[in-house]
Amino acid sequence: MELRSGLPLVGQQYAALLKKNAILTWRHKKSASLQLFSSLFFIFLIFCIEKAIQSRFSDTTSYKNVHDPKALVDHPIPPCEDKYFIHTPCYDFLWSGRDSASVSAIVAAIMRNNPGRPIPSDKVMSFGTPDEVDAWLESNPMRSPGALHFVERNSTVISYGIQTNSTAVGRRGTYEDPTFKFQIPLQIAAEREISRHLIGDSNFNWTMGFKEFAHPAIQTFSAVGSAGPTFFLAIAMFGFVFQISSLILEKELKLRQAMSLMGLYDSAYWLSWFTWEAFLTFLAALFSVLFGMMFQFNFFLNNSFSVLFLVFFLFQLNMLSFAFMISAFVSKSSSATTVGFSIFINGFLTQLVTLFGFPYDDNFSILYRVIWSLFPPNLLAKALDLLGSATATSEDEGISWRRRGECPSRESDCVITIDDIYKWLISTFFVWFLLAIYFDNIIPNSNGVRKPIFYFLSPSYWTGKDGNKVVEGGPCSCFKSIPPLSDSAPTDEDVLEEETVVKQQAANGDIDPHVAVQIRGLTKTYAGTNKISCCKCQRSSPYHAVKGVWVNFAKDQLFCLLGPNGAGKTTVINCLTGITPVTGGDALIYGYSVRTSSGMSSIRRMIGVCPQFDILWDELSGKEHLHLFASIKGLPPSTIKLVAEKSLAEVKLTAAASVRSGSYSGGMKRRLSVAIALIGDPKMVFLDEPTTGMDPITRRHVWDIIEAAKKGRAIVLTTHSMEEADILSDRIAIMAKGKLRCIGTSIRLKSRFGTGYIANVSFHNSSLGHTPNVHGDTPANGLHLELVKQFFKDRLDVDPKEENKSFLTFVIPHKKEELLTNFFAELQDRESEFCISDIQLGLATLEEVFLNIAKQAELESSAAERNLITLNLSSGSSIQIPKGARFVGIPGSESTEHPRGLMVEVYWEQDDTGSLCVSGHSPETDIPPNVQPTMNRNPSRRELRGGGPVGFVIDADQVIHGR
Ligand SMILES: Nc1ncnc2c1ncn2[C@@H]1O[C@H](COP(=O)(O)OP(=O)(O)OP(=O)(O)O)[C@@H](O)[C@H]1O
C-alpha cells in the first residue's frame, strides 16, 4: 500500500489529531463545560459585587454625575432607632432650658409638628442646662443622636444650639451622614418653632432646602474594571489547567512518543493542539462578552463588542501559549493543578499591583512596562481598567472600535491604549508559543532525550538533512566523559560466528537481500544522572546497557530476544526505533541507518511498534485508535476504514470496536497494541512482550496473528514466555548484561546449553491396588518405582530429578547420548515388568537454557563486581557464593572422612523481577577427585560479618565428568 508523505501527510495527521482532540473534549464534557461556561458564574459574582457597591454608594453622590441636584426639604426628625449602632431605649433628641416656659412650649411644638411623625414624650428627655446634658451623654453613650440647647434671652430673643454625634459610621457597606440625617432636621424644627413662638402665629411657615453643587462624578468605580481582572483570570485558568494536563498526559503516558514513532510531524502535533484550543478559547471569549451583556453591565453594553471580544480572546490565547510553554517544564500531569494555582496567585498579585498604577504611568521607565507586559494577566488588568473607566458612569460612552487607539478622557497620564494592549498581546503570544516549541525540543523527554540547545542555529535543521540530531541529559548537565567500553570478543562460538559474518558484510558494504536489520556493534551507554549541589556537580556513574551487539535479523522471520530483566532488550528496540540515540555502532533497517535523521524518518515509515506498556488513550475506542494511527502512518484516507475493521477483526476486537479502551481488560489492550503495531503493513515490527497479561486462549490467538504476520516482514519479539519463544521464533538470541550470550534456533540452543535429555516415565495408577486394570496391566507400587530408579542408575548413572508415586523424571547428560538407543529399547521391552504406562524423551526446555545462560552471566558479573550472596547450608553453617554459581566448594570442610572437602550444587530460580535467587541446594557431597584442589583459606572477619566464608566455584564440566 502506497503511504502518503510530505505536505499531504502533514495535513492528514493534522486533521486526525484535530478529530482526536475534539473527541477527547467531547468525552470530557465536564471540563469542557467549565472551560466554556465558567464565565457565567464569575460574571454573576461580579454582578453581585456591583449590586452591593451600588447599595453602599446609594447615600453618596461622589460616584455619580450630578447635573441637577435635588433640594432636601422638610426633613422630619428621624426616630432615634434609625441611628446606626444606637443603644435602646433611646431618645430622638435631648434638650436643655426646661426652666423657661417659652422653651418648653417650643419643644412641645417641635414634637407635635414633626412632619409625618409626632414625637411621643417618652422619646425626648429634658434638662436644665447644657452641662447636665453633657454629663448625661457621658454616662449614657449612644442613646440619642442629638441635643437642642435653648436660652430665652428676653421676650424677643430665644437663642439655640445643636449638638450631634458627627462621626460618620458605616454599616454593611452603607455610610451614615449625621449632618443630613440628624443635624439639619433638628435645626429646621428648632428655627421653625422659635419663629412661630416669637411671632405668635402657629401657622407661620417657610420652605427651606439644602442642595449640593452640580458636579461630575468625583470618584469612579467599575465592578468589572476593578474585580474583573481576577475573575477573568480565574476563568482563563480552567482552560490553562486542562490544557497543561492534556499536554503533559500525552508526554507522561508516552502517547506522543508512540505517535512520533509512527512518523508524526511535530508541526502537525502543535498545529492541531493550537487550532483546537484556539477554537475553544474563541467560544469562551464570546460567551464571556455575551454573558456580560446579559447582566446589563455598562462595561459590556457601552464598550464596543469587537473591542471587548478581542481583549478576552487575545488574553486567553496568550494564556494558551503560556500553558504550552509551561508544560515543557512539567513532567507529571498531576502537577497541572498546582502549577495552575501558582500562576493564578501570581497573576492575582501582579494584577493588584497593576491596578495600583504600576508600571503603566509616565513615572516608570519603558523597561518596566516591557517586562511587566510579558505576563498576560497584567495586560488583561490594564485593559479592563481602561475599559472600566471608560464606562464608569452611565453617561460614559465607552471605547468604540474606531477610538481603541485613544486614551479614555479620564486618564490624564495614560501611556497605553487598548490598541497598544492588542499589539502587546499578539507579540507575547508569539514569544510564548516560540518558547514553548523551543523548550519542548531542548528539555529532555521521558527517555531523557533532547535536541542541542542551539539546534535551530544549525543549517541542517532547516534543510531537513540530519537536523534531528538528539543528545541525552539535561541542558545544565555537568559534563563528564563516559568511560570507554572494553571490547571483548564473545565467548560463544555461534555469537562469534554471527559477529564475524556481520563484520565481514559491514566491511565489504554488502547488504544481504535476505537481511532486514543489520546491527553493527550497537552500544548504548546511559550517562549517569546529575545532582548539582553547592557548586559541585555529582553524577552517578554511566551504565553500559548494550555492550556491542552484532547480529542480522532476516526477512520473513521472527527473531526472538530473550533475557532476564535489565538485560538490554528494550534498549536495543529503543535504539532501533529511534526512541533513544545509540552511543556507538550502527544499525541498518532495510538499508537505512538509525544514526541519521533522514534514515530514521524513512525507518519510521516502515516500522510498527508494540511497546512494553500499552500506550493508549482511555477515552478513545479501539476503532478510533486505529483510525488515528493509520492516519498518522499515512494510509490513504479511503482505505483507513477498511484497514481498521480488518485489524480489529484479526485481534478479535470487532465487538468492542466502539468501546473506550479505558474499559478494556489488560489482554484486550495488548491485542489493540498489537493491531496498532501491524497497521499500515509495516516491513519491520517490534513486539516488546506483546502477550503480557493475556489468558492462555487469547495468547494462542495472538500467536496465530504473529505467525501469520511473519510473511513479508521481519519481526523482533521480546518475551519472558519461553513457550512463546519456542513456538514463534525462527531464531533466538539470549541477552544478559548487555551482551548476546547465545544465538540460534530453539533446538540448537537446547542441545548446546541444556543439561541434556529429559526422560519422563509414567506408571500405571497404583491407587487401584494390585488388581490388573482394564488393559490387563498390573498397577505400579513403590517397588516398581525403585526398580526403575535402579535401572536408570545402573545403566546411565542418573538419579531422578523429580518423582512422585506415578512418575519419575530423569535428566540425562549429553555425554550418555550413545547409550540411549539401547537403553530405551530395553526399557520399552520391560515396560510391563516395571508397570510403565508411558515413556517420553525430550530435549531440555528453553527455560533451562535461559536459566543456565542467565546464571552464567550473573556469575561473570558477580566475579567482576564481587557480587556475593549468602547460602544457608542445611548443616547450619553459611557461606557466601557468587550469584549464579552452580557447584560450590565449602571452604574448611576437609577432614579425614572427606579429604578433598565438601561441595553443594546450588539450585537457582528467577524471582518476580526476573533476578536469580537461590531455591535450594543439594546435600553436601565429596568434591570429585578430578576437581583441582583449591587452597582454602581461613575466613576473614569481614567475610564472617558478611555471612560466612566465600565458597569457591567448581567448574560444572569437571563435576559432571568426574561422576
Ligand atoms: N533511561 C535510562 N537511564 C539509565 N539507565 C537505564 C535507562 N533505561 C534503561 N536503563 C537501564 O538499562 C538496563 C537495560 O534496560 P532494558 O529496559 O533495556 O532491559 P530489558 O532487557 O528490556 O528488561 P525488561 O525485561 O525488564 O524489560 C537496565 O539496567 C536499566 O535499568
Ligand as a Chemical Component Dictionary entry (heavy atoms), coordinates in Angstrom:
data_LIG
# 
_chem_comp.id                   LIG 
_chem_comp.type                 NON-POLYMER 
_chem_comp.pdbx_formal_charge   0 
_chem_comp.three_letter_code    LIG 
# 
loop_
_chem_comp_atom.comp_id 
_chem_comp_atom.atom_id 
_chem_comp_atom.alt_atom_id 
_chem_comp_atom.type_symbol 
_chem_comp_atom.charge 
_chem_comp_atom.model_Cartn_x 
_chem_comp_atom.model_Cartn_y 
_chem_comp_atom.model_Cartn_z 
_chem_comp_atom.pdbx_ordinal 
LIG N1  N1  N 0 16.964 5.992  30.637 1  
LIG C1  C1  C 0 17.766 5.177  31.324 2  
LIG N2  N2  N 0 18.744 5.690  32.095 3  
LIG C2  C2  C 0 19.582 4.882  32.786 4  
LIG N3  N3  N 0 19.524 3.537  32.761 5  
LIG C3  C3  C 0 18.570 2.969  32.007 6  
LIG C4  C4  C 0 17.636 3.752  31.259 7  
LIG N4  N4  N 0 16.791 2.899  30.608 8  
LIG C5  C5  C 0 17.193 1.645  30.933 9  
LIG N5  N5  N 0 18.259 1.691  31.772 10 
LIG C6  C6  C 0 18.988 0.557  32.333 11 
LIG O1  O1  O 0 19.469 -0.218 31.250 12 
LIG C7  C7  C 0 19.379 -1.590 31.559 13 
LIG C8  C8  C 0 18.655 -2.314 30.418 14 
LIG O2  O2  O 0 17.290 -1.953 30.481 15 
LIG P1  P1  P 0 16.212 -2.534 29.463 16 
LIG O3  O3  O 0 14.921 -1.849 29.741 17 
LIG O4  O4  O 0 16.740 -2.452 28.088 18 
LIG O5  O5  O 0 16.149 -4.053 29.908 19 
LIG P2  P2  P 0 15.186 -5.196 29.374 20 
LIG O6  O6  O 0 16.060 -6.321 28.984 21 
LIG O7  O7  O 0 14.262 -4.709 28.359 22 
LIG O8  O8  O 0 14.430 -5.571 30.724 23 
LIG P3  P3  P 0 12.869 -5.973 30.920 24 
LIG O9  O9  O 0 12.769 -7.417 30.585 25 
LIG O10 O10 O 0 12.680 -5.731 32.388 26 
LIG O11 O11 O 0 12.075 -5.090 30.060 27 
LIG C9  C9  C 0 18.679 -1.710 32.890 28 
LIG O12 O12 O 0 19.638 -1.943 33.896 29 
LIG C10 C10 C 0 18.038 -0.364 33.082 30 
LIG O13 O13 O 0 17.994 -0.030 34.456 31 
# 
loop_
_chem_comp_bond.comp_id 
_chem_comp_bond.atom_id_1 
_chem_comp_bond.atom_id_2 
_chem_comp_bond.value_order 
_chem_comp_bond.pdbx_ordinal 
LIG N1  C1  SING 1  
LIG C1  N2  SING 2  
LIG C1  C4  DOUB 3  
LIG N2  C2  DOUB 4  
LIG C2  N3  SING 5  
LIG N3  C3  DOUB 6  
LIG C3  C4  SING 7  
LIG C3  N5  SING 8  
LIG C4  N4  SING 9  
LIG N4  C5  DOUB 10 
LIG C5  N5  SING 11 
LIG N5  C6  SING 12 
LIG C6  O1  SING 13 
LIG C6  C10 SING 14 
LIG O1  C7  SING 15 
LIG C7  C8  SING 16 
LIG C7  C9  SING 17 
LIG C8  O2  SING 18 
LIG O2  P1  SING 19 
LIG P1  O3  DOUB 20 
LIG P1  O4  SING 21 
LIG P1  O5  SING 22 
LIG O5  P2  SING 23 
LIG P2  O6  DOUB 24 
LIG P2  O7  SING 25 
LIG P2  O8  SING 26 
LIG O8  P3  SING 27 
LIG P3  O9  DOUB 28 
LIG P3  O10 SING 29 
LIG P3  O11 SING 30 
LIG C9  O12 SING 31 
LIG C9  C10 SING 32 
LIG C10 O13 SING 33 
# 
